Amino acid sequence: MNDQAQALRNLVQTQATAAGGRATRIVTVTSGKGGVGKSNFSLNFALALQKLGKRTLVFDADIGMANIDVLMGTSAPYNLYHLLKREKSIWDIVHSGPLGIHFIAGGSGFKDLLDLSEAELDYFGEQIGRLHGHYDVILFDTGAGLSKETIKFIVAAQETVVVTTPEPTSITDAYALIKMVRAMNHDVDFKLVVNRATDGREGKQTADKIGLVARQFLQMELPVLGVVLDDANVTKAVKKQVPFTLAYPGGDAAKNIEDIAKRFLSVDKDGEKGGVRGFLQRMFRR
């Protein structure tokens, strides 16, 4: 396993050197409630970015419900817990997935993440800081709702994608999450994705509904990254443990994800908020 980690380290460093280093874009994906397909979106969104030529790392930060590796049908022998316990380095817990995408499994490690001592934080920061410049995008898939850990990721990232569905409870919870973060006086760049819409019209109506109340009561604009249609291929892919953008690339959901990835990349965020180093400073600000 150490040989594998060394091989991965060499590969990433070689690619980063060839590209002249990268300004890493930090993104948090979250939702107001569970069951909206957030993790499935995160994985397939990351794969779409990778397919478009952006080296992408998915960080599974969903406490207690980490399942990115399951959705890919792969296993992660080491996760964040092993890093925090200093049993493994950052490169030991970075694993490879389809299309050359990389991912870090969260496991139970995030439960202890915000209660680390200063020395432990220094070590964690030094390790995570090594990722700087090696990836174009680092995507944190957080848990649903507003735990203290999720708030940290939302505030620290350059931008946060909120996933909702057209269901009234999902819409209400998505808006509540945005409202609560704004009430804490945090300047967060929110973007919206509507998942499992019956058709484009329903997706647009859902996005317009949330955008209207955000504009009226929070005095903020809520850009919409896109709509993902309800596609039976998604459920089939989950059962196969293969990402739906790979199992059914011609399906509606896969095409929607590709459009969202292109729209995401059309806005240049390189260098904003200091990449990985800026993220760490905001993440662990006491």
BAZAKE-578487 format. One record per residue (C-alpha): residue in one letter; x, z, y. Coordinates in Angstrom, 1 decimal, always signed. Each point is the difference from the previous one (the first is absolute). Layout:
// residues N
+------+--------+--------+--------+
| type |      x |      z |      y |
+------+--------+--------+--------+
|    A |      X |      Z |      Y |
...
+------+--------+--------+--------+
// end
This chain:
// residues 286
+------+--------+--------+--------+
| type |      x |      z |      y |
+------+--------+--------+--------+
|    M |   +0.0 |   +0.0 |   +0.0 |
|    N |   +2.9 |   +0.7 |   +2.4 |
|    D |   +1.2 |   -3.6 |   -0.7 |
|    Q |   -3.4 |   -1.3 |   +0.9 |
|    A |   +0.0 |   +2.0 |   +3.3 |
|    Q |   +3.5 |   -1.3 |   +0.8 |
|    A |   -1.1 |   -3.6 |   -0.7 |
|    L |   -3.0 |   +0.4 |   +2.2 |
|    R |   +2.1 |   +1.6 |   +2.7 |
|    N |   +2.4 |   -2.9 |   -0.1 |
|    L |   -2.8 |   -2.6 |   +0.0 |
|    V |   -1.7 |   +1.5 |   +3.1 |
|    Q |   +3.2 |   +0.5 |   +1.9 |
|    T |   +1.2 |   -3.6 |   -0.7 |
|    Q |   -3.3 |   -1.4 |   +1.1 |
|    A |   -0.1 |   +2.2 |   +3.2 |
|    T |   +3.6 |   -1.1 |   +0.8 |
|    A |   -0.9 |   -3.7 |   -0.5 |
|    A |   -2.9 |   +0.4 |   +2.3 |
|    G |   +2.1 |   +1.8 |   +2.6 |
|    G |   -2.0 |   +3.2 |   -0.3 |
|    R |   -3.7 |   +0.4 |   +0.6 |
|    A |   -2.2 |   +1.7 |   +2.6 |
|    T |   -2.2 |   +1.9 |   -2.3 |
|    R |   -3.8 |   +0.1 |   +0.7 |
|    I |   -1.6 |   +3.3 |   -1.1 |
|    V |   -3.7 |   -0.2 |   -0.9 |
|    T |   -2.4 |   +2.7 |   -1.2 |
|    V |   -3.1 |   -1.0 |   -2.0 |
|    T |   -2.8 |   +2.6 |   -0.2 |
|    S |   -3.8 |   +0.4 |   -0.2 |
|    G |   -2.6 |   +2.5 |   +1.1 |
|    K |   -1.3 |   +0.5 |   -3.6 |
|    G |   +1.1 |   -0.7 |   -3.5 |
|    G |   -1.2 |   -2.9 |   -2.2 |
|    V |   +0.3 |   -2.8 |   +2.6 |
|    G |   +2.7 |   -1.8 |   -1.8 |
|    K |   +2.8 |   +1.1 |   +2.3 |
|    S |   +2.8 |   +0.1 |   -2.5 |
|    N |   -0.9 |   -3.3 |   -1.5 |
|    F |   +0.0 |   -1.5 |   +3.4 |
|    S |   +3.3 |   +1.6 |   +0.8 |
|    L |   +1.7 |   -1.4 |   -3.1 |
|    N |   -1.4 |   -3.5 |   +0.4 |
|    F |   +0.6 |   -0.1 |   +3.7 |
|    A |   +3.6 |   +0.9 |   -0.7 |
|    L |   +0.3 |   -2.7 |   -2.6 |
|    A |   -1.4 |   -2.5 |   +2.5 |
|    L |   +2.6 |   +1.0 |   +2.5 |
|    Q |   +2.7 |   -0.3 |   -2.6 |
|    K |   -1.3 |   -3.5 |   -0.9 |
|    L |   +0.3 |   -1.0 |   +3.6 |
|    G |   +3.7 |   +0.9 |   +0.0 |
|    K |   -0.1 |   +3.6 |   +1.3 |
|    R |   +1.9 |   +2.5 |   -2.1 |
|    T |   -2.5 |   +2.8 |   -0.5 |
|    L |   +0.1 |   +3.5 |   -1.4 |
|    V |   -3.2 |   +1.9 |   -0.9 |
|    F |   +0.3 |   +3.8 |   +0.3 |
|    D |   -2.9 |   +1.6 |   -2.1 |
|    A |   -0.8 |   +3.0 |   +2.2 |
|    D |   -3.4 |   +0.7 |   -1.5 |
|    I |   +0.3 |   +3.7 |   -1.0 |
|    G |   -1.5 |   +0.7 |   -3.4 |
|    M |   -1.4 |   -3.5 |   -0.4 |
|    A |   +3.2 |   -2.1 |   +0.0 |
|    N |   -0.8 |   -3.2 |   -2.0 |
|    I |   +1.9 |   -2.9 |   +1.5 |
|    D |   +2.1 |   -0.2 |   -3.2 |
|    V |   -3.1 |   +0.0 |   -2.2 |
|    L |   -1.5 |   -2.9 |   +2.0 |
|    M |   +3.1 |   -2.0 |   -0.8 |
|    G |   +0.1 |   +1.0 |   -3.7 |
|    T |   +3.5 |   +1.5 |   +0.4 |
|    S |   +1.5 |   +3.4 |   -0.1 |
|    A |   +2.1 |   +2.0 |   +2.4 |
|    P |   +2.3 |   +2.5 |   -1.9 |
|    Y |   +1.1 |   +1.6 |   +3.3 |
|    N |   -2.0 |   +0.7 |   +3.2 |
|    L |   +0.2 |   +1.8 |   +3.3 |
|    Y |   +0.1 |   +3.4 |   -1.8 |
|    H |   +3.4 |   -0.9 |   -1.6 |
|    L |   +1.4 |   -0.9 |   +3.4 |
|    L |   -1.2 |   +3.3 |   +1.7 |
|    K |   +1.5 |   +2.0 |   -2.9 |
|    R |   +3.3 |   -1.9 |   +0.6 |
|    E |   -0.1 |   -1.2 |   -3.6 |
|    K |   +0.0 |   -3.7 |   +1.0 |
|    S |   +1.0 |   -2.1 |   +3.0 |
|    I |   -2.3 |   -2.2 |   +2.0 |
|    W |   +1.2 |   -3.0 |   -2.0 |
|    D |   -0.8 |   +1.7 |   -3.3 |
|    I |   -3.6 |   +0.4 |   +1.0 |
|    V |   -0.5 |   -3.6 |   +1.3 |
|    H |   -1.5 |   -2.2 |   -2.7 |
|    S |   -0.6 |   -3.7 |   -0.3 |
|    G |   -3.4 |   -1.6 |   -0.4 |
|    P |   -1.5 |   -3.5 |   -0.1 |
|    L |   +1.5 |   -2.7 |   +2.3 |
|    G |   +3.0 |   +2.3 |   +0.6 |
|    I |   -2.1 |   +2.5 |   +2.0 |
|    H |   +1.4 |   +3.6 |   +0.0 |
|    F |   -1.9 |   +3.2 |   -0.2 |
|    I |   +0.4 |   +3.8 |   +0.0 |
|    A |   -2.4 |   +2.1 |   -2.0 |
|    G |   -1.1 |   +3.2 |   +1.8 |
|    G |   -0.9 |   +2.2 |   -2.9 |
|    S |   -0.4 |   +3.7 |   +1.0 |
|    G |   +2.9 |   -0.2 |   +2.5 |
|    F |   -2.1 |   -0.4 |   +3.1 |
|    K |   -1.6 |   +3.4 |   -0.6 |
|    D |   +3.4 |   +1.6 |   +1.0 |
|    L |   +1.0 |   -2.6 |   +2.5 |
|    L |   -1.1 |   +1.8 |   +3.2 |
|    D |   +1.2 |   +3.4 |   -1.1 |
|    L |   +3.7 |   -0.9 |   -0.4 |
|    S |   +2.7 |   +2.1 |   +1.5 |
|    E |   +2.2 |   -1.5 |   +2.8 |
|    A |   +2.7 |   -0.7 |   -2.5 |
|    E |   -2.4 |   -1.7 |   -2.4 |
|    L |   -1.5 |   -2.0 |   +2.9 |
|    D |   +3.5 |   -1.2 |   +1.0 |
|    Y |   +0.7 |   -1.1 |   -3.6 |
|    F |   -3.4 |   -1.8 |   -0.3 |
|    G |   +0.5 |   -1.7 |   +3.4 |
|    E |   +3.5 |   -1.1 |   -0.9 |
|    Q |   -1.3 |   -1.5 |   -3.3 |
|    I |   -3.0 |   -1.8 |   +1.5 |
|    G |   +2.1 |   -1.1 |   +2.9 |
|    R |   +2.0 |   -2.1 |   -2.4 |
|    L |   -3.0 |   -2.3 |   -0.3 |
|    H |   +0.4 |   -1.1 |   +3.6 |
|    G |   +0.7 |   -3.7 |   +0.3 |
|    H |   -0.5 |   -0.7 |   -3.7 |
|    Y |   -3.7 |   -0.9 |   +0.3 |
|    D |   -2.1 |   -1.9 |   +2.4 |
|    V |   -3.0 |   +2.2 |   -0.7 |
|    I |   -0.4 |   +3.5 |   -1.4 |
|    L |   -3.6 |   +0.7 |   -0.9 |
|    F |   -1.2 |   +3.6 |   -0.5 |
|    D |   -3.2 |   +0.2 |   -2.1 |
|    T |   -1.4 |   +3.4 |   +0.9 |
|    G |   -2.9 |   +2.1 |   -1.4 |
|    A |   -3.5 |   -0.4 |   +1.4 |
|    G |   -1.2 |   +2.3 |   +2.8 |
|    L |   +2.0 |   +2.1 |   +2.3 |
|    S |   +2.4 |   +2.3 |   -1.8 |
|    K |   +3.0 |   +1.3 |   +1.9 |
|    E |   +2.2 |   -2.3 |   -1.9 |
|    T |   -2.1 |   -3.1 |   +0.8 |
|    I |   -0.1 |   +0.9 |   +3.7 |
|    K |   +3.8 |   +0.1 |   +0.0 |
|    F |   +0.2 |   -3.4 |   -1.5 |
|    I |   -2.6 |   -1.4 |   +2.4 |
|    V |   +1.8 |   +1.4 |   +3.1 |
|    A |   +3.5 |   -1.0 |   -1.2 |
|    A |   -0.7 |   -3.6 |   -0.9 |
|    Q |   +0.2 |   -2.9 |   +2.4 |
|    E |   -3.6 |   -1.0 |   -1.0 |
|    T |   -2.8 |   +1.3 |   -2.2 |
|    V |   -2.4 |   -2.2 |   -2.0 |
|    V |   -3.3 |   +1.7 |   -0.6 |
|    V |   -1.9 |   -1.4 |   -3.1 |
|    T |   -3.8 |   +0.3 |   -0.1 |
|    T |   -2.9 |   -1.6 |   -1.8 |
|    P |   -3.4 |   -0.9 |   +1.4 |
|    E |   -1.6 |   +3.1 |   -1.5 |
|    P |   -1.3 |   +2.4 |   +2.7 |
|    T |   +2.0 |   +3.0 |   -1.3 |
|    S |   +3.2 |   -2.0 |   +0.0 |
|    I |   -0.6 |   -1.3 |   +3.5 |
|    T |   -0.8 |   +3.5 |   +1.3 |
|    D |   +3.1 |   +1.5 |   -1.6 |
|    A |   +2.3 |   -2.7 |   +1.2 |
|    Y |   -1.2 |   +0.5 |   +3.6 |
|    A |   +0.3 |   +3.8 |   -0.4 |
|    L |   +3.6 |   -0.3 |   -1.1 |
|    I |   +0.9 |   -2.2 |   +3.0 |
|    K |   -1.9 |   +2.4 |   +2.3 |
|    M |   +1.7 |   +3.1 |   -1.3 |
|    V |   +3.5 |   -1.5 |   +0.4 |
|    R |   -0.8 |   -1.1 |   +3.5 |
|    A |   -1.3 |   +3.5 |   +0.8 |
|    M |   +3.5 |   +1.3 |   -0.9 |
|    N |   +1.3 |   -2.1 |   +2.9 |
|    H |   +2.0 |   -2.3 |   -2.3 |
|    D |   +0.6 |   -3.6 |   +1.1 |
|    V |   -0.5 |   -1.8 |   -3.2 |
|    D |   -0.2 |   -3.8 |   -0.5 |
|    F |   -3.1 |   -0.2 |   -2.2 |
|    K |   -1.1 |   -3.2 |   -1.8 |
|    L |   -3.1 |   -0.5 |   -2.2 |
|    V |   -0.5 |   -1.7 |   -3.3 |
|    V |   -3.5 |   -0.3 |   -1.5 |
|    N |   +0.1 |   -0.1 |   -3.8 |
|    R |   -2.6 |   -1.0 |   -2.5 |
|    A |   -2.2 |   -1.8 |   +2.4 |
|    T |   -2.8 |   -2.1 |   -1.5 |
|    D |   +0.8 |   -2.9 |   +2.3 |
|    G |   +1.8 |   -0.7 |   +3.3 |
|    R |   -3.1 |   +0.9 |   +2.0 |
|    E |   -0.3 |   +3.5 |   -1.5 |
|    G |   +3.7 |   +0.5 |   +0.6 |
|    K |   -0.2 |   -1.0 |   +3.6 |
|    Q |   -3.0 |   +2.2 |   +0.6 |
|    T |   +1.8 |   +3.0 |   -1.5 |
|    A |   +3.1 |   -0.6 |   +2.1 |
|    D |   -2.1 |   -0.5 |   +3.2 |
|    K |   -1.9 |   +3.2 |   -0.7 |
|    I |   +3.1 |   +2.1 |   -0.2 |
|    G |   +1.6 |   -1.9 |   +2.9 |
|    L |   -3.0 |   +0.6 |   +2.2 |
|    V |   -0.1 |   +3.8 |   -0.4 |
|    A |   +3.8 |   +0.2 |   +0.4 |
|    R |   -0.2 |   -1.9 |   +3.2 |
|    Q |   -2.9 |   +2.0 |   +1.3 |
|    F |   +1.0 |   +3.5 |   -1.0 |
|    L |   +3.8 |   -0.1 |   -0.4 |
|    Q |   +0.7 |   -2.6 |   +2.7 |
|    M |   +2.2 |   -2.0 |   -2.4 |
|    E |   +0.1 |   -3.4 |   -1.5 |
|    L |   +0.1 |   -0.2 |   -3.8 |
|    P |   +1.6 |   -3.3 |   -1.2 |
|    V |   -1.3 |   -1.4 |   -3.3 |
|    L |   +2.7 |   -1.3 |   -2.4 |
|    G |   -2.7 |   -1.6 |   -2.2 |
|    V |   -2.7 |   +0.2 |   -2.6 |
|    V |   +0.4 |   +0.1 |   -3.8 |
|    L |   -3.0 |   -1.3 |   -1.9 |
|    D |   -1.5 |   +1.8 |   -3.0 |
|    D |   +1.6 |   -1.9 |   -2.9 |
|    A |   -0.6 |   +0.7 |   -3.7 |
|    N |   +3.6 |   -1.2 |   -0.6 |
|    V |   +1.3 |   +3.2 |   +1.6 |
|    T |   -1.6 |   +2.2 |   -2.7 |
|    K |   +1.2 |   -2.3 |   -2.7 |
|    A |   +3.6 |   +0.2 |   +1.3 |
|    V |   -0.1 |   +3.8 |   +0.2 |
|    K |   -1.0 |   +0.2 |   -3.7 |
|    K |   +2.9 |   -2.3 |   -0.8 |
|    Q |   +2.3 |   +2.1 |   +2.2 |
|    V |   +1.1 |   -3.2 |   +1.8 |
|    P |   -0.4 |   -0.3 |   +3.8 |
|    F |   -2.9 |   -2.3 |   +0.8 |
|    T |   +2.0 |   -2.2 |   +2.3 |
|    L |   +2.1 |   -0.9 |   -3.0 |
|    A |   -2.6 |   +0.0 |   -2.7 |
|    Y |   -2.6 |   -2.0 |   +2.0 |
|    P |   +1.8 |   -1.7 |   +2.9 |
|    G |   -2.9 |   -2.4 |   +0.5 |
|    G |   -2.6 |   +2.8 |   +0.4 |
|    D |   -1.6 |   +0.9 |   +3.3 |
|    A |   +1.7 |   +3.4 |   +0.2 |
|    A |   +3.4 |   -1.5 |   -0.5 |
|    K |   -0.5 |   -2.6 |   +2.6 |
|    N |   -1.3 |   +2.6 |   +2.4 |
|    I |   +3.1 |   +2.2 |   -0.5 |
|    E |   +2.2 |   -3.0 |   +0.7 |
|    D |   -1.8 |   -0.6 |   +3.2 |
|    I |   +0.3 |   +3.6 |   +1.0 |
|    A |   +3.8 |   +0.0 |   -0.7 |
|    K |   +0.5 |   -3.1 |   +2.2 |
|    R |   -2.0 |   +1.6 |   +2.8 |
|    F |   +2.0 |   +3.2 |   -0.3 |
|    L |   +3.3 |   -1.9 |   +0.3 |
|    S |   -1.3 |   -2.0 |   +2.9 |
|    V |   +0.5 |   +3.1 |   +2.2 |
|    D |   +3.7 |   +0.8 |   +0.3 |
|    K |   +0.6 |   +3.8 |   -0.2 |
|    D |   +3.8 |   -0.2 |   -0.7 |
|    G |   +1.9 |   +2.7 |   +1.6 |
|    E |   -3.0 |   +2.0 |   +1.3 |
|    K |   +0.3 |   +3.8 |   -0.3 |
|    G |   +3.5 |   -0.2 |   -1.6 |
|    G |   -0.7 |   -1.1 |   -3.5 |
|    V |   +0.8 |   +2.4 |   -2.8 |
|    R |   +2.0 |   +2.4 |   +2.2 |
|    G |   -2.8 |   +0.2 |   +2.6 |
|    F |   -2.5 |   +0.6 |   -2.8 |
|    L |   +2.0 |   +2.9 |   -1.4 |
|    Q |   +0.3 |   +1.6 |   +3.5 |
|    R |   -3.7 |   -0.1 |   +0.5 |
|    M |   -0.8 |   +1.0 |   -3.6 |
|    F |   +1.9 |   +3.2 |   +0.1 |
|    R |   -0.5 |   +1.0 |   +3.6 |
|    R |   -0.7 |   +3.7 |   -0.1 |
+------+--------+--------+--------+
// end
